[in-house]
C-alpha cells in the first residue's frame, strides 16, 4: 500500500520523469508512503487505472505535459468514475496556464500551477491530515533552489542501466522568446554548483553514462559550463554520452577548449536557431547574433567531434515559405548533423498569442496546438511543411541516407527536398509506417525518374548507405548478392543509436 502515488505518461520508456523524482525527493516524512508509477503513451487507460489503484492510494499526482494531456485526461476520468474517493492532483506546464478551459482540471480535485516541488508535499500533508484545502487551484510558488532537495537518488538501478538520466544545473531562462514557456521566467537560477557536482559524481559512480541536461542555457556562464565539461572529460569511457542545450551565439574560448577534447560520440549539442529572419526575431522578442551563431556552428563542425542538432521553427509570425526555405538552406550549408524542423505551437501561457489576430494565426485547438495557417502560409502549404519535417527526420536526420542525400539535395536543398516530399506523399499517401526498404526504393525512384540521375549512380549511393546502416534486406534495384549479403538482420540484433550513424 502506498498512500501517495506519483505518475505520468512518458513518450517512451527511456524517458524517466525528472519532475516526478523531484516531487518524491521533497515529500519529507511522507516519502516512505509514496511510490512512482510511470507509463508510456499508448497504454490502455483501464490497465493503467488498475495498476494505480492496486496500491490503494489516497492521493494520485499526475505530471501533465503537451504530449500526454489527452491520454492523462482519459485516465483521470476513468479513475474518478471507479474510485471517486481518491484525491487526484494534476500539475505540470500543460495545466499551469489557462486551467479554466481544460477538462482535466475540471476532473481533478486539485491543480498545482508552477513549481510543484514543495507545494505538492504541502498539499499531501493537508489532505492526509484531514484538512483539505477548499479551493482547487494551488499556486506552486517559487522557493529558493537551496530549499529544494535534489532528485537524483530517486533514479533506480534500472533507470540508470536502461534509461536516460535527466539532470539540471539550473532552471529558468534569461531570454524572452515568445513561443517558449521559459519566456515567462525572470532570469535563470543556478543550483549550488558544488552540491550539483556531488550529485553527478554519485550518479556516475552508480553506473550512469547517458546524461541529458534539461538546462535551457547550459553555456550561459562559461565557468559553470567548463567545470561540468571537465567533470565528464575526467571520466571518459566508450559508453559516456552527454546532451546539452546551448545558446547559438555564445561559445566562449574557455568552453571551446573543453569541447574540442571530447572524442566522437560522447557529446551532443541541441542548438536553437529557430529562425534566421531578423524581422521575425524582433517580432518574437528573440535576441540572436546571426553572424556569431553561424561562426559557432562552423566551429563546432570543423573543430569538434560534437554531434550538432539544430532546431528551426516553421510558421512563426511574419515568416513565409520563401523566408523559411532560405533559412533552411542557410542552416544546411553549415552542415549540422541534424536539422529538426518543428511547426510552431501555441503553448498555453506563452506570449506568442499576442500575434494571433495581426498575423491571422490559426492554431489546432487540441494538443499539440500546432499552427495550421497564417497570413503568410496557407493551410495547404503548412501541411506541406509538416510533411517536409516528417520526411526530413526519416531521411535527412536518420543518418541512413548520407550519400544519397547529397544527390537528392544538390544545389537547392530546401526546394529539392520539398519537391521530393510532395512527390513521396502523392505516391504513398503516408507519412508514417513506411518500411525502411520501401523508403530506399522510393528515394531511388525519385532520383532516377524525377531528377534524371543515372540509375548506376543512384543505386551505388543507396546501396552503400543501406549496407552502412546495418540493414540486410533485399532492395528491388539490388544487383545479385551472395546469401550473406542479402540475409535479413536477426530480430535480436541490437539497433544502433541514430547518433552513431552520423559518425560513419
N, C-alpha and C positions, 0 to 999 in steps of 0.2 A: 504493500500500500504506500502510495506517495500522495500526500495531501496537495502538493503543488506539482503540476506537470507543465513543462515549457516545451512548446512545439512550433514547428514551421514546416513549410514545404519548400525544399531546396530544388533548384533547377536540375541538378544532377547529384548523384551520391557523393561525388568527390568534393562538393561544396559543403564543408562543415560550417554551420552558422556561428559567426563570431558574436552576433548580438545575443543569442540565447546563452552563450557562455558568459558574457558579461552579466546578464541577469542572474544566472546561477551563482556566480562568484560573489555577488553582492547581496545575497539573501541573509547573510549573517547567521543568527541562530536557527533560521529556517532551512538552511542549506541541506541538512540531513533528511528533510522531509520532501525534497524536490527531486525531480527526475527530468532529464532531457530526452524527448522522443521526437526524432526527426523523420520526415517522409520525403519522397521525391515526387515531383509533378507527374501526374498520370495515375497515381494510386487511387483506388476506389474509395470514395468518401465513407461508405458503410464499413469498409475494412479498417480505415483509419480511426473511425469513431469507436469501433470495438476495441482496438488496441489501446486507445487513450483511456476509455472507461474501465478497462481491465485493471488499471492502477487505483481505482476508487478515489479519484481526485476530488478535492473540494474546489480547487481553482485550476483552470487551464489558461495559460497565457500563450497567445499566438503572435509570432513575428509576421507582419503583413507587408508585402512588397508588391511592386507593379507586376512582377511575373507570377505571383501566386494568389493575388487577391480574389480572383474569380473562384478558384478551387477552394480556397480557405473559406469564402463566404458560404459555399455549399456545405462544407464540413461543419461550420458553426451552426447553420440552420438545422442540420441533422442532429447535432448534439443537443441543441435546445429542445428539439422535439422528443428525444429519447430521455434526456436527463436534465430537465429544466432547473433542478436544484443546484447543478454545478455552475459556479460563477465563471463566466467567460470574460477574459480580458484580452483586448487586442491593442497592439502598439506597432510602431514602425513608421517609416516615411510615408507609406501609402495612406495611412489613416490619421496622420498628424495634421492634415490640412483638408479643408472642405469636407469635414467629417459629417456634417448635417445631411449631405446628399448621398451618403453611402449606405447601402443595405446592411453591410457587415457591421457598421457602427450601430444601426438600429437593433440588430440582433444581439449584439454583445451587451454584457452588463456594465462594463467599463471600457473606456478608451483612454489609453495613456498617450499623450501627444508629446513630441520632442524626445529629449533624452530620458530613457526609462531606467537607467542603471540603478538608481536609488529609489525612484518613485514606485516602481513595481514592488520592491520589497516592502515599502511602507504600506502600500495598498493590501498586500497579502497579510501583513500583521493585523490590519484593521478588520479584514474580512474574517480571518481565522479566529480573531479575538472577539467576534460578535459585535463589532462596532462599524458596520459597513457605512461608507460614505453615502450621502443622499444623492449627490449629483453623479451623472455618468462620466463627464469629462474630467480627467485627471491630468493637470499640466505637469509634465515631467521636470521642468526647470533645467538649470544647467549648473550642477555643483562644480566646484574646482576639481580638476583632474586628480589632484592628490587625495581627494576623498573617495575616489573610485578604485576598488580593488581590481587588479589586472586579471584577465580571464584564462590565462594560458595553462593553468593547472587543470582546467576543465577539459582540455583535449585528452582523449583516452589514448591508450596504446594503439587501438585500431585506427583512430583518427590519424595518428602520427605515421602509421605504417601505410595507410591506404588512401588518405585524403589530403587535400590542400590545407596547409596551416596558414590561416589568415592572421595577420598581425598589424598593429598600427603604432607608430611612434608619435603621431599627432592626430588631432581632429580639427575639422573646420578648414576653411579656405579664405585667404585674404582677397580673392578676386570676385568679381560680380557678374560673371557670365549668366545671362538671364534664363537660359534653358536649364540651368543646373540648380538643384536644391541647395547646394553649398553657397550659392549667391546670397542666401539669407543669413549666412554666418557673418559675424563682425570681423573676424580675423581667423588665424589658425592658432590652435593651442597645442603646446608640446607636452607630452608626458615627461616626467623626470627621466633624463636620459640614462643615468646610472641604473635606475630600477628597471627600465626597459631592457637595457643590455643584459642585465642579470636574467630577465625572463627569456631572452633569446638564447642565452647560454644554457639555461635549463632545458629548453625545447630541443636544442641541438644535441645535448648530452643524452636525451631520451631517444634520439634517432631521427628527429625531424630533419628533412633535407629539402623539402619543397615549401618555400616561404612565399606568400603573396602579401605584399604591403598594400593596405587599403588607403593609405595617406593620399590626399588629393594633390599634394605638393611636396613630394619627397625631397626634391632638390632645392627647396626654398632657402635653406640655410646650409651652406657648404660645409661648415664644421660638423654639423649633425650628420649630414649625408655621408661625408667621408669616413666618419667614425664607424657608421654602420657597414659601409662597404669594406673597410679594413677588417671588421669582425669576420665577415664572410671570406675574405681573402686568406685570413689565417686558418680557415677551416675548410679550404677547398678539397673536394674529392669528386669522383666521377658522378656522384648522384646529386650534387648540390644544384638547385635551381632557385633563383630569386627573381621575383617580378616587382617592378616599381612603376608608379605613375608619375610622370615628370612634366614640369613646365617646359615648353619647347624652346623658349628664347632665353633660358637661364642655365648655363652649364659652365660654371667657373673652372679655372685650370686645376684647382685642387681636386674637384670631382673627376675631371678628365684623367688625371694622373692615376686615380684608383681604378676607374672604369677600364682603362687600357690594359690593366694587368689581369683581367678576368679571361679565362680560356673560353673557347667556343662552347655554347650550350649551357652556360652557367647563369647568364644574366639576360633578362628581358626588360625592355622599357616600353611602356604604353605612353605615347605622345599625343596629346590632344591638339591638333591643328584646328579642326572643326571647319574653318573657312579661311581662305586667303584674301577674301574680298574685304578691303578696308572699310568700305561704306557699311557693309553688313556687320563687321566687327564693332563699329561705332554704334550701330543701332542696338546691338545686344549687349553693350557695355563690356565688350571683351578687349582688353588691352594686350596687344601682341606685336612684338617687333618681328615682322615677317622676314626681314633680311637676316636677323640674328637666328631666327628659328631655322631658316634654310642652312645657314652656316653650321649650326649644331647638328642637324640631321646629316649633313655631308660628313662631318667629323665622325659621328657615330658609325656610319657605314664604312668610312675609309680607315679609321684609326682604332676601332674597337671591334671586339668579337660579339658585342651585344646583339641580341635579336631585337629588331626595331619594328614595333607595331604602332601604326599611326591612325588616328581617328579623323574622319571627315563627316560632316552632317549635311544632308540634303534637306531642302525645304525651309531653310531659315528665312525670316522676313527680309525682303529686298533682294533675294538671290534667285536668278532664273536658271534654266538648263544650261545656257551657254556659259554663264559665270561658274556654275558648279563644274562643268566639264573642263574649263580652263584650270580650275583649282585641282581637279583630279590629275590632269596632265602635268601640272607643276609639281605635284607631290610624287607622281610616278617617276618623274625624271630624277628624283633624289634616291630612288631605289630602296625604299624601306622593304623589309621582308614581308610585311603585311599591311594592307590598307583596309581598314574597317569602315565601310560605308554605312552610316546609320541614317535613319529617317528621323527628323525632328519629332520629339514627343512633348506634349504639354503636361509635364509632371505637375501634380497638384501642388499649389502653393508657389510655383515659380513665377517670376516677373515677366516671362515671355508672353503671358496672357495679355499684357498691355498693348501688344501689336495686333491683336486679333482682328479688330474692325478695320484699322487703317490698311492692312495688307490682305484683307479678306481670307484670313487663315481659317480653315475648316478642319476640325480635328475629329478623329474617331471618338465617339462618346464612351467607348469601352476600352479597357486596357489592351494594348499599351499606349493609347491616346496619341497615336501617330498622326501627323498632319496628312490630310487627304488631298488638299489643294490649297493654292494661294493665288493671289492676283497675278503672280508671275508664272506659276506652274499649274496647268490644268490637271484634273483628276487622272485622266488617262496617262499623262506624262509622269505623274507621281507614281502610278502603278509601274510604269516602265523603269523608273529609278529603283523601286523596291525590288523588282526582278533583277535588275543590274546588280544590286547589292548582294542578293542571294547567290546568283551565279558567280559573282566575283569571289565570294567566300569559298565556293566549291572548287573554283579553278585557279583564281589568282592567289588566294591565301593558303590553299591546301598544301602547297609545296610539291604537288604531284605533276604539275604541267610546266616545269621551268623552261624546257627547251621549246615546247610547242607554244608557250605564251609569247615568246619572242616573235614567232611568225604571226601569231594572232594579232598582236598589238602594234606591229611595226609602223612607225611614223606617226600614228594618230591613236594613242592608247584609248582615250575615252570614246571617241567616235567609233573605232573599230570594235571595242567590246560592247558598246551599246547596240551596234548592228548585230553582233553575234547574239546578244541577249534577246533582242527582238525575234531573231530567226529561231533560236532554240525554243522560245515559248510558243511561237507559231507552229513549230514542228512537233513538240511534245505535249503542249498544254499543261506542263508540270513545272513546279519549282522545287519539289521535294520528291523523294523516293525514286531518284534516277540512279540506277545501278552504276557502279564505277566503270565497268566495261562498256556500258551503253554511253556513258558520258565521253569516254575516249573516242568512241566511234562517231558520236555527234560532232566532236571537235574536228575529227578527220574529214568528215563530210563538209563541214563549213570551210575548212582551209582549202580543200580541193575544189569544191563546186562553187562556192560563193566568192572566195578570194583568188581562185585560179592558181593556187600554189601547186607545184608539181607533186604528184602522188608520192614519188620516191622521197622527196624532201619532207613532206608531211608525215609519212609513215615512219621514216627514220627518227624524226624528233619524238613522235608519240611513243614509239616502241622503246626508245631509250628512257623516256620518262616513266613509262609503265613498269619496266623492269627495275628501274631505280627506286620506284615506290614500294617495291616488295611484293607487288601483285603477281599472280601466276596464272591468271585465267587465259581465255582464248579470245583474241580480237579478230573481227571479220577481215581486217586488212593485213593480218599477220602472214608472213611467208611461212613455209613449212618449218616446224620446230621439232626438236628432239623431245621425247616424252618428259625429260627432266624439266625442260623449259616451259612446257605447257601444263605442267601439273598444277592443279588448283591448290592454293595455300591451305594447309590444315587449319581447321577452325580453332584449334588450341594455340596456334602461333600468336605470340603477344603482338598487339597492334603498336606501331611505332608512334611516338608523340609527334604531332604535327610540327612542332617547333624543330624537331631534329631533321625533318626533311628539308628545311630551308638551309641546312648546313652542308648538304651534299655537294 
